[in-house]
Amino acid sequence: MQIPEFIFLSLIVFLFLLYRAYYWYMATRRMEAKYWRSELGASSIPHGYIYAFFDPADPYRVKWGKSINWQRRMKQHQTANAEKLQVICIVGVRDMTWAEKYVHRMWSESKVNLNGGTEWFKASRAMNDFVNRITDPIEEW
């Protein structure tokens, strides 16, 4: 059975448009990531990092912090938690103190007071969107 020519051509046009839509989507995501990373002062040669992670025992609480060595800092937090902490994002920045303050001000309304700590925040869809914007879709952290 042969496919009529107009159906075949329609399929080709549809696939081409689908490809272009995907290409546009990925290009837009890359531009958004570059914008938000530049807003945070992200750098390919960072002087420090801002990070976000959560405790699986309470996944609706997110910790935003800063560190020169984020792996060591995560191990320090891990000793106080029975569950293995899960990394949400890590962004290398030129000025980690400024970038951390920027993020903390952004989420100040959702701050959670946890044993006197001020770096835990209630997770939200807006926070998830922000993480998606600052994390380059091509890179793996």
C-alpha positions in Angstrom: 0.0 0.0 0.0 1.4 3.3 -1.0 1.0 6.5 1.0 -0.7 9.3 -1.0 1.8 12.1 -1.9 -0.1 14.9 0.0 -0.1 12.8 3.2 3.6 12.2 2.8 4.3 15.9 2.2 2.1 16.9 5.1 4.1 14.5 7.4 7.4 16.0 6.2 6.1 19.6 6.8 4.8 18.6 10.2 8.1 17.0 11.2 10.0 20.1 10.0 7.7 22.4 12.0 8.1 20.1 15.1 11.8 20.2 14.7 11.8 24.1 14.4 9.5 24.4 17.5 11.9 22.2 19.5 14.9 24.2 18.3 13.2 27.5 19.2 12.2 26.1 22.6 15.8 25.0 23.4 17.3 28.3 22.1 14.8 30.2 24.4 15.8 28.1 27.4 19.5 28.7 26.7 18.8 32.5 26.5 16.8 32.5 29.7 19.5 30.5 31.5 22.2 33.0 30.3 20.0 35.9 31.4 19.3 34.5 34.9 22.9 33.3 35.3 24.2 36.7 34.4 21.7 38.3 36.9 23.3 36.1 39.6 26.8 36.9 38.4 27.4 33.4 37.2 30.9 32.8 36.0 32.7 30.1 34.1 35.6 30.8 36.4 33.7 31.1 39.7 35.0 32.5 42.9 32.3 30.6 44.8 29.0 28.8 44.4 25.4 29.2 45.4 23.6 25.9 45.9 20.2 24.6 46.7 19.4 21.2 48.1 16.6 19.5 50.0 16.1 16.8 52.6 14.0 13.9 51.2 12.3 13.5 54.6 10.8 17.0 54.0 11.1 17.7 50.2 9.1 21.0 50.6 12.0 22.7 52.4 14.9 23.9 50.3 18.2 25.2 51.6 19.9 28.0 49.6 23.4 28.7 50.6 26.9 29.7 49.4 30.3 28.2 49.6 33.7 28.1 48.0 33.6 24.3 48.2 30.0 23.2 47.9 30.9 19.5 48.2 32.5 20.0 51.6 29.6 22.2 52.7 27.1 19.6 51.7 29.0 16.9 53.7 28.8 19.3 56.7 25.0 19.5 56.4 24.8 15.8 55.7 26.1 14.9 59.1 23.0 16.5 60.7 20.6 14.6 58.5 19.7 11.0 58.5 18.5 11.1 54.9 20.9 11.8 52.0 20.5 15.4 50.9 19.5 15.9 47.3 21.2 18.6 45.2 18.8 20.8 43.2 21.3 23.1 41.6 24.8 24.5 41.9 25.8 27.7 40.1 29.3 29.1 40.0 29.3 32.8 40.6 31.8 35.7 40.9 30.3 37.1 44.1 28.7 34.4 46.1 27.7 36.7 49.0 25.8 39.0 46.7 24.2 36.1 44.8 23.1 34.4 48.0 21.5 37.6 49.3 19.8 38.1 45.9 18.2 34.6 46.2 17.3 35.0 49.8 15.6 38.4 49.1 13.8 36.8 46.2 12.3 34.0 48.4 12.0 36.0 51.7 8.3 35.5 51.8 8.7 31.7 51.9 11.4 31.6 54.6 11.1 28.7 57.1 12.6 29.1 60.5 14.4 25.9 61.2 16.2 25.8 64.6 17.1 29.5 64.2 18.5 29.0 60.6 17.5 31.5 58.0 18.5 29.7 54.8 15.6 27.2 54.5 12.7 28.1 52.3 9.3 26.6 51.4 9.5 25.0 47.9 7.2 26.4 45.3 6.5 26.2 41.6 8.0 29.7 41.2 11.2 28.4 42.8 11.3 25.4 40.5 10.9 27.7 37.5 13.7 29.9 38.8 16.0 26.9 39.2 15.1 25.8 35.6 16.0 29.3 34.4 19.4 29.5 36.1 20.4 26.0 35.2 21.5 25.6 31.6 19.5 22.8 30.0 22.6 21.4 28.3 24.8 21.2 31.3 24.6 18.5 34.0 25.5 19.5 37.5 
